[in-house]
Amino acid sequence: YDLAVERDARGANDVAIIRLEQLYPLGPELAGTLAPYKDGTPLVWVQEEPFNYAFWYFINANVPQIVGERLPLSCVARHASSSPATGSRASHLYEQKQLLDEALR
């Protein structure tokens, strides 16, 4: 939701956000949702968790089987960490800003 708010605040009308409410099974619904996008359109998985947490590895292993090389896939996430959170509000807010900046550039 932060990503959508930030996209609107920046007026980044050329950025689409697709939320996956169900990660398994991936298949026809995702393929149909991504079908209108031109070949070469970057497909970016954005997660608030560190790179080594959450679903990036699952997405990276499965989405290319659905879209092939048509939409290049990458990930925006916090740096890999042994902990899912920093424990500091100031650090969290700083990392969240960096995450949004990277996702919307």
C-alpha positions in Angstrom: 0.0 0.0 0.0 2.9 2.3 0.7 4.1 1.7 -2.9 0.7 2.8 -4.3 0.6 5.9 -2.1 4.1 6.9 -3.2 3.4 6.2 -6.9 0.4 8.5 -6.7 2.3 11.2 -4.8 5.1 11.2 -7.4 2.6 11.2 -10.3 4.3 8.1 -11.7 1.4 7.3 -14.0 3.6 4.9 -16.1 3.9 2.4 -13.2 1.4 -0.4 -12.7 1.1 -2.2 -9.5 -0.2 -5.7 -9.4 -0.8 -7.4 -6.0 -0.6 -11.1 -5.8 -3.2 -12.2 -3.2 -2.6 -15.8 -3.8 0.9 -17.1 -4.6 0.1 -20.7 -5.3 -0.8 -21.8 -7.8 0.5 -19.2 -10.2 -0.7 -19.6 -13.7 -3.4 -18.5 -16.1 -4.6 -15.6 -14.0 -1.1 -14.1 -13.7 -0.4 -14.8 -17.4 -3.6 -13.0 -18.4 -2.9 -10.0 -16.1 0.6 -9.6 -17.7 -0.5 -10.3 -21.3 -1.2 -6.6 -22.2 2.3 -5.4 -21.3 4.8 -4.9 -24.2 7.8 -7.2 -24.5 10.7 -5.8 -22.6 8.5 -4.1 -19.9 10.4 -4.5 -16.6 8.6 -6.7 -14.1 9.8 -5.9 -10.6 8.9 -8.0 -7.5 8.9 -5.6 -4.5 8.9 -6.9 -1.0 9.4 -5.1 2.3 11.2 -8.0 3.8 15.0 -8.5 3.3 16.1 -10.1 0.1 16.6 -13.5 1.7 13.1 -13.6 3.3 9.6 -13.8 1.9 8.7 -15.1 -1.6 11.4 -13.7 -4.0 13.0 -17.1 -4.5 9.6 -18.7 -5.2 8.7 -15.9 -7.6 12.0 -16.0 -9.4 11.7 -19.8 -9.9 8.1 -19.7 -11.2 7.2 -16.5 -12.9 9.8 -16.9 -15.8 8.0 -20.2 -16.6 4.8 -18.2 -17.1 6.1 -15.1 -18.9 9.3 -16.5 -20.4 11.9 -13.8 -21.2 9.3 -11.4 -22.5 9.2 -9.4 -19.2 12.6 -9.2 -17.5 12.1 -10.0 -13.8 14.0 -8.3 -10.9 13.6 -7.8 -7.2 13.6 -4.8 -5.0 13.9 -5.7 -1.3 15.9 -4.7 1.8 19.4 -6.0 2.0 19.8 -9.6 3.1 19.7 -9.9 6.8 19.6 -12.5 9.6 16.6 -10.6 11.0 13.3 -9.6 9.3 13.3 -6.2 10.9 15.9 -3.6 12.1 14.4 -3.0 15.5 14.7 0.7 15.0 11.9 3.0 13.8 14.3 5.5 12.3 16.2 2.7 10.5 12.9 1.2 9.3 11.7 4.5 7.9 15.0 5.1 6.2 15.0 1.7 4.6 11.4 2.1 3.6 12.2 5.3 1.8 15.1 3.6 0.0 12.9 0.7 -1.0 10.2 3.0 -2.5 12.8 5.1 -4.3 14.4 2.0 -5.9 11.0 0.5 -6.8 9.8 3.7 -8.5 12.9 4.8 -10.4 
